[in-house]
Amino acid sequence: MKDKDNFLGKNWLLDTAEGIKLYHDVAVPLRREVGIIDTHTHHNLRQIVENKPFPNIWRAEVLETREEYKNCDHYIIQLAAKLPGFSQALARDPNISDYDKWVALCKVFPYLEGNHVHQWMHLDLKKMFGIEELLSAETADRVWEKANDRLKQKDMLPQAILKRIRAKIIFTTDDPADDLIYHKMANNIEGITFLPTFRPDAYCNLFDDNWKSNVEKICQLTGQDITLKGLVEALRIRHTYFAERGAKASDHGLLETYGLKISQKRAEQIFQQAYNKEEKYGLRSIETKEFISYMIHQFCEMNQEKGMVTQIHYGAVRNANEYLFKNWGTDVGGDISAENVNIVENILPLLSRFFSGESEKQGHLILYPMNQIFAHTNLMLERAFPNVHSGFPWWHNDSPYVMEQYLLHTANSSLLTSSGGPVCDGRKILSEGSRFEVFDRIICKTVGKLISNGQITYNGGVRMLKALMYENQVRLFSLKGKLRI
């Protein structure tokens, strides 16, 4: 990477003198002091706890297929598969070597320029491996050898990587039936706290073919009858288990912001019909909406009792590409954002009951839209309900352009000092530090623009910066006592 090209240079993404000053004088020292707090990831905690070397750069950065460490950066594969010479089938073919997959990826990688995935990968190579060559057919072999040599070093083990980037608190995403054994083992990792997140979608999604077996699993695990009452009690038992092990949030992936007030009698009717297979409910059926609404009310009640945050990620249409789903299952790059989502009508009963600001006992709700056009609705809900907060752009939205627009929008329509703050949503440990560097630079770029335009004072900008990088997360998730320095 030649300095004259300015690619990932000292001031990349920073376009005002104020933004440059904020980044180098405030953000960099602050991140060094407080470290990274990431309140939503999909990191494989077993991989972190067992702390074994990554086999090679392909598995470390792109796709790990071993069941115990299984994870995938579907961002990379999804985009690369649009180009001739690379495909989902190639990336997932067990008969093709990791080396050949890496070479095929490098051949098409120059054509990813302009997308933030191209920037992230090269930032990883630069920061974590000390490699400044751009990926291409010509550099594939050299990068493969240099990176794999580095991965043999002790400072490139999973725990060492997280300590190197000063990770302090990492939330994982966990099924309620998980025994959280690796969270217990992770307590021995010095300086980093790993907290589970309660993710009960599998027990609410009537439209999923596995819903019935999931209900049976959680009820049998907790010794409950297979009824609606038994299911709720089973999840309450597991919720308490999570809370006792440090959980600070539940997380819900919904098509829409389901929060209607549904009677127990109606929910029981839907449960019985679905469980006995008297009816097959679709993703958008009224019964699905009503049942999930009922369950979300139960989870918010549990969260309020335990002082936990409710996170709702909404607007994703899962497995839209049936070819990908049939061949390789979920989370492989076949998901898209919904263009038609009912937000306000669905969620107002939930907000009025749990997040109105009526008492200090009420918890916090953070809303993350998959489709960023819904951000303004989130901000209006945030203004009307004190305990509602807009979530930082995630998944397809965590590009520099979208994040900057979100921050400017939030600053003018609500409060940056109330935002939920950036989340990595990552699966790859090596990318954690790079993504937070991008977050920090975009925050400085945006706040610097507000200063340069005369919209805010420099001291106000510093206050915004600290809130977004650290203080909001500590306050909303009650994390002050969880920091292990």
QUINOR-V259441 format. One record per run of one state. SS is the DSSP state (a for helix, b for strand, c for the rest). FROM is the first residue (numbers start at 0). TO is the last residue. Records with the same first field share a line. If there is no record, write none. Layout:
BEGIN
SS: FROM-TO ; FROM-TO
END
This chain:
BEGIN
c: 0-1 ; 5-15 ; 34-34 ; 38-43 ; 50-55 ; 61-61 ; 64-65 ; 69-69 ; 72-72 ; 80-86 ; 92-96 ; 112-114 ; 129-138 ; 151-152 ; 156-156 ; 164-165 ; 171-172 ; 174-179 ; 186-191 ; 195-196 ; 198-199 ; 203-209 ; 222-226 ; 244-247 ; 254-262 ; 275-284 ; 306-307 ; 314-314 ; 317-320 ; 328-334 ; 337-342 ; 354-363 ; 369-370 ; 384-386 ; 390-393 ; 397-398 ; 413-414 ; 418-427 ; 452-456 ; 476-478 ; 482-484
a: 2-4 ; 16-33 ; 44-49 ; 56-60 ; 66-68 ; 73-79 ; 87-91 ; 97-111 ; 115-128 ; 139-150 ; 153-155 ; 157-163 ; 180-185 ; 200-202 ; 210-221 ; 227-243 ; 263-274 ; 285-305 ; 321-327 ; 343-353 ; 371-383 ; 394-396 ; 399-412 ; 415-417 ; 428-451 ; 457-475 ; 479-481
b: 35-37 ; 62-63 ; 70-71 ; 166-170 ; 173-173 ; 192-194 ; 197-197 ; 248-253 ; 308-313 ; 315-316 ; 335-336 ; 364-368 ; 387-389
END
